Amino acid sequence: MEPLAAALADAGHEVACPDLPGHGGRPFEPPFSDLGGLAASIGARLPPACTLIGWSLGGMVAATLAAAGHPSIRRLVLIATTPRFVAGPDWRHGLASEVVEEFAGELERDYQGLVRRFLSLQARGDEQASALLRTLRAQVFARGEPDRAALRAGLDILRRADLREAACRIGVPTLVVAGERDRLTLPGAASWLAGHIPGARLVMIPGAGHAPFLSHPQRCLAACVEFLDPALPAQARRLNA
């Protein structure tokens, strides 16, 4: 998310980027074992009156905090976010449970192999897939390897979390940004979120996969700037993007 954060800062926004525990050089403290615990660790660090932007698992964290009415959140941006990662009889916008179980087993057998596979899934389908995969590989360990216990806990959250009921309780202005070709958090999940979060706005980026802020940075930034600065004339928004 660093490129988007830098671009928003260049557009005049004050930006803070809290890392998840066990990621980005942050110790796995406090340790978390469920989505509520992970959300609490992020919620404790939020500045007042902020727009909270979350990507993928971070988007699930952001949605959880907003649904609980966290007092610091004024607006919400969910990028490549799903309310439920795993498919089920009443949810077709997720990955097969067998695939997620394979992730869990691979984490124990071949940590580096799982990371490579997960990065490939993030790039899959994107019209800029090759360049995106190179960028993801370069960035994933830029600030050190994620803590394996944190990855294990995060994967367990993805296996179990279901935010469909909570999403309907989000009461702040919300932007949902999705890649039209996302193969990890499916576009249908983003459409579902936008349809069930009261007043939410959906931006579907053509040709983008799971990391639109990397593969299609101008489209992603333009969507965020328009949401954050709705009073700006269209020409100014284009210049900022």
C-alpha positions in Angstrom: 0.0 0.0 0.0 3.0 2.3 0.2 2.7 3.7 -3.4 -1.0 4.7 -2.7 0.0 6.2 0.6 2.8 8.2 -1.0 0.5 9.4 -3.7 -2.2 10.5 -1.3 0.4 12.3 0.8 1.5 14.1 -2.4 -2.1 15.1 -3.0 -2.1 16.9 0.4 -3.5 14.2 2.8 -1.8 13.4 6.1 -1.1 9.7 5.9 -0.2 7.1 8.6 0.4 3.4 7.7 0.1 1.1 10.8 1.4 -2.4 10.1 -0.4 -5.5 11.2 1.3 -7.2 14.1 4.0 -9.5 12.7 4.2 -7.7 9.4 6.4 -4.9 8.0 9.0 -5.2 10.8 6.4 -4.9 13.6 6.7 -7.6 16.2 3.9 -10.0 16.6 2.7 -8.0 19.6 0.0 -8.1 20.7 -0.5 -11.5 19.3 -3.9 -12.1 17.7 -5.9 -15.3 17.2 -9.1 -13.9 15.6 -10.3 -11.0 13.6 -11.6 -9.1 16.6 -8.2 -9.3 18.3 -6.4 -8.2 15.1 -8.9 -5.3 14.6 -8.4 -4.2 18.2 -4.6 -4.0 17.8 -5.1 -1.7 14.8 -8.0 0.3 16.3 -5.8 1.3 19.2 -3.4 3.1 16.9 -5.9 5.1 14.8 -5.7 8.9 14.7 -8.9 10.8 15.4 -11.3 11.6 12.6 -9.5 9.5 10.0 -10.3 7.8 6.7 -9.4 4.2 7.2 -8.1 2.4 4.0 -7.7 -1.4 4.1 -6.5 -3.9 1.5 -7.5 -7.6 1.5 -7.2 -8.9 5.1 -6.6 -5.2 6.1 -9.9 -4.4 4.5 -11.6 -7.0 6.6 -10.0 -5.4 9.7 -11.1 -2.0 8.6 -14.7 -3.2 8.0 -14.7 -4.9 11.4 -13.7 -1.6 13.1 -16.2 0.5 11.1 -19.1 -2.0 11.8 -18.3 -1.7 15.5 -18.6 2.0 15.4 -15.0 2.9 16.1 -15.1 6.6 17.0 -12.0 7.6 15.0 -13.3 6.4 11.6 -15.1 9.1 9.5 -14.8 7.4 6.1 -13.8 3.9 4.9 -12.0 2.6 1.8 -12.0 -1.1 1.2 -9.6 -2.3 -1.6 -9.9 -5.9 -2.8 -11.9 -6.8 0.2 -14.3 -9.6 0.8 -16.7 -10.2 3.7 -16.0 -14.0 3.5 -12.8 -15.5 2.0 -14.0 -19.1 1.7 -16.9 -20.2 -0.5 -19.9 -22.0 1.0 -23.4 -23.2 0.2 -24.7 -19.7 0.6 -21.6 -17.8 -0.6 -20.2 -18.3 -4.1 -17.8 -15.3 -4.1 -15.0 -17.1 -2.3 -12.2 -19.6 -2.8 -12.9 -23.3 -2.4 -12.3 -24.5 1.2 -9.9 -27.1 -0.2 -7.7 -24.4 -1.6 -7.5 -22.6 1.7 -6.7 -25.8 3.5 -3.9 -26.4 1.1 -2.5 -23.0 2.1 -2.6 -24.0 5.7 -0.7 -27.2 5.1 1.8 -25.5 2.8 2.6 -22.9 5.4 3.8 -25.7 7.7 5.7 -27.6 5.0 7.2 -24.8 2.8 6.8 -21.3 4.0 8.7 -19.7 1.1 6.8 -21.7 -1.4 3.5 -20.6 0.1 4.5 -17.0 -0.1 5.5 -17.4 -3.8 2.2 -19.1 -4.5 0.2 -16.4 -2.7 1.9 -13.7 -4.6 1.2 -15.4 -7.9 -2.5 -15.6 -6.9 -2.5 -11.9 -6.2 -1.1 -11.1 -9.7 -3.2 -13.8 -11.6 -5.7 -12.3 -14.0 -4.3 -8.8 -13.9 -3.5 -7.4 -17.4 -0.2 -6.3 -15.9 0.4 -9.7 -14.2 4.1 -10.1 -15.0 5.1 -6.6 -13.9 2.9 -6.8 -10.9 4.4 -10.1 -9.8 7.9 -8.7 -10.0 6.8 -5.7 -7.9 5.1 -7.9 -5.3 8.1 -10.1 -5.0 10.4 -7.1 -4.6 8.2 -5.5 -1.9 7.1 -8.5 0.2 10.3 -8.8 2.1 11.5 -5.2 1.8 11.1 -4.7 5.6 11.8 -8.2 6.7 9.9 -11.5 6.6 6.5 -11.7 8.1 6.3 -13.6 11.4 5.2 -17.1 10.7 2.9 -17.2 13.7 1.2 -14.0 12.3 0.8 -15.6 8.9 -0.7 -18.7 10.6 -3.1 -16.5 12.6 -4.0 -14.5 9.5 -4.7 -17.5 7.4 -6.9 -18.9 10.2 -8.9 -15.7 10.2 -9.4 -16.0 6.4 -10.7 -19.6 6.9 -13.3 -18.6 9.6 -14.2 -14.9 9.2 -17.7 -13.9 7.9 -18.5 -10.2 7.9 -21.7 -10.4 5.9 -23.9 -9.5 8.9 -21.4 -6.9 10.3 -21.1 -5.1 6.9 -24.7 -4.0 7.1 -23.9 -2.1 10.3 -21.2 0.1 8.7 -22.5 3.6 9.1 -19.8 5.8 7.6 -19.3 6.8 3.9 -17.6 3.9 2.2 -15.7 3.4 -1.1 -15.2 -0.2 -2.3 -12.4 -0.6 -4.9 -12.1 -3.9 -6.7 -10.1 -5.3 -9.6 -12.3 -6.7 -12.4 -9.9 -9.7 -12.7 -9.2 -10.4 -9.1 -8.8 -14.1 -8.5 -8.2 -14.0 -4.8 -11.0 -11.8 -3.5 -13.5 -12.2 -6.2 -15.2 -9.1 -7.8 -18.6 -10.5 -6.9 -17.6 -10.1 -3.2 -16.9 -6.4 -3.8 -20.2 -5.9 -5.5 -21.9 -7.6 -2.6 -20.2 -5.3 -0.1 -21.2 -2.2 -2.1 -24.8 -3.4 -2.2 -25.0 -4.2 1.5 -23.0 -1.3 3.1 -25.5 1.6 3.3 -24.7 4.2 0.8 -21.4 2.6 -0.4 -19.8 3.4 -3.7 -18.2 0.8 -5.9 -15.3 1.4 -8.3 -14.5 -1.7 -10.4 -11.1 -1.2 -12.2 -11.0 -2.9 -15.6 -8.1 -5.2 -16.2 -6.9 -5.1 -12.5 -6.3 -8.1 -10.2 -5.9 -8.2 -6.5 -3.5 -5.2 -6.1 -4.9 -2.4 -8.2 -2.9 0.2 -6.4 0.2 -1.4 -7.9 -1.0 -2.5 -11.3 -3.3 0.5 -12.0 -2.1 3.2 -9.6 -3.6 6.1 -11.4 -7.1 4.6 -11.5 -7.0 3.6 -7.9 -5.6 6.9 -6.8 -8.2 8.8 -8.8 -11.0 6.8 -7.2 -9.7 7.5 -3.7 -9.0 11.2 -4.4 -12.6 11.7 -5.7 -14.0 10.0 -2.6 -11.8 12.0 -0.2 -12.2 15.3 -2.0 -15.7 15.3 -3.6 -15.8 19.1 -3.7 -12.8 19.3 -6.1 -13.7 19.9 -9.7 -13.1 17.0 -12.0 -10.1 18.8 -13.7 -8.4 19.2 -10.3 -9.0 15.5 -9.4 -7.4 14.5 -12.7 -4.4 16.6 -11.9 -4.0 15.1 -8.5 -4.2 11.6 -10.0 
